[in-house]
Amino acid sequence: MSVWFIVAQVIGVIVIVFEFASYQIKDKRKYLLVNGIGSAIWALMFLALALHSSFDTILSLILVAAYSSIRALVFWWIFAKDSPKRRMYGRIFLVVMLLIALGAAIYVIGTQLPTRETQIIQSVTLVFALGFVAGQYMPGRHPVRITVFLYAIMLFIMQTPLMILESEGAGAVGRWNIMGMLIEVSKMISVIIFYALIIQRNIYKKKLAKIKAAVNCELSKINSDSDISILADTGLMSLNKLELLVAKMVRLELATIDRSEITNTTTAEQQTFAILDDLNTVHDVKIILERVIKLKMQRLDDKSLPHRTRIQPDIKEAMLPKSKSDATTTNASTPV
């Protein structure tokens, strides 16, 4: 194991970090920038592998990684400004990149692959690769993730002994490219996590809508009763439940906020109004609870306790003499 092989593995770990992070980014330009940098580091990994072994089998992988980096960074520049010229440049660049990839792939599949099985796998990979190139240019965040997931599956297969042969002929020995497989697995896991978070946020939004409907219904019932004593007698348990619902409503509101969607003053204002509306609801429930608690405390103070009405007058009567003669007798009998 040479130093260059160890360097290639270290660089591969860095590539995994960039690949995983890029597919968690929803903004198209930021994704292209991170993906382009990751592809450039990917090319360095293959360069280290070539220095470890030879450029004969690794050169094509270096070119593929460099091609991916240039493509992503050019798209990053094109999407910086929405103008007719840039859209035209983007289409021209996309067509040129597709033609280059198609021509190179057809040449390799038709002349360089040793078996029919590898030719079939490479052909399917070519279709997914072209779809991924188009997906990077298409608007929205879903095309690029769907196409890269399918493309990563085929690239994962290409890192196995099914495709990597040490020598040509019937006696060829296959080997595993573990780091290459981990890179493709990181892409697939990143896409799965991306959609899992979206599904979780949608579930939270549905729960939030139900809780808001329940809270509004309860508040409307409370507001219809102008007499706070009715709430104090019959609505305390429902008010406690309402307090818990409001707290859960605020938690879900914060959980459903997608910070990547706050891109301008309009979206920021929408999120702010949603939170302020929840805080106003919290304030209304707090005021109702304070009124009910205040009324109950007032009732407790107004209610006379039995021992105060029965015992205190007896004590006063015992301390005061009933007549002057009793007072004289008492004083006379008292020793000096």
Secondary structure by P-SEA (a helix, b strand, c coil): ccaaaaaaaaaaaaaaaaaaaaaacccaaaaaaaaaaaaaaaaaaaaaaaaacccccaaaaaaaaaaaaaaaaaaaaaaccccaaaaaaaaaaaaaaaaaaaaaaaaaaacccccaaaaaaaaaaaaaaaaaaaaaacccccaaaaaaaaaaaaaaaaaccccccccccccbbbbbaaaaaaaaaaaaaaaaaaaaaaaaaaaaaaaaaaaaaaaaaaaaaaaacccaaaaacccaaaaaaaaaaaaaaaaaaaaaccccccccaaaaaaaaaaaaaaaaaaaaaaaaaaaaaaaaaaaaaacccccccccaaaaaaaaccccaaaaaaaaaaccc
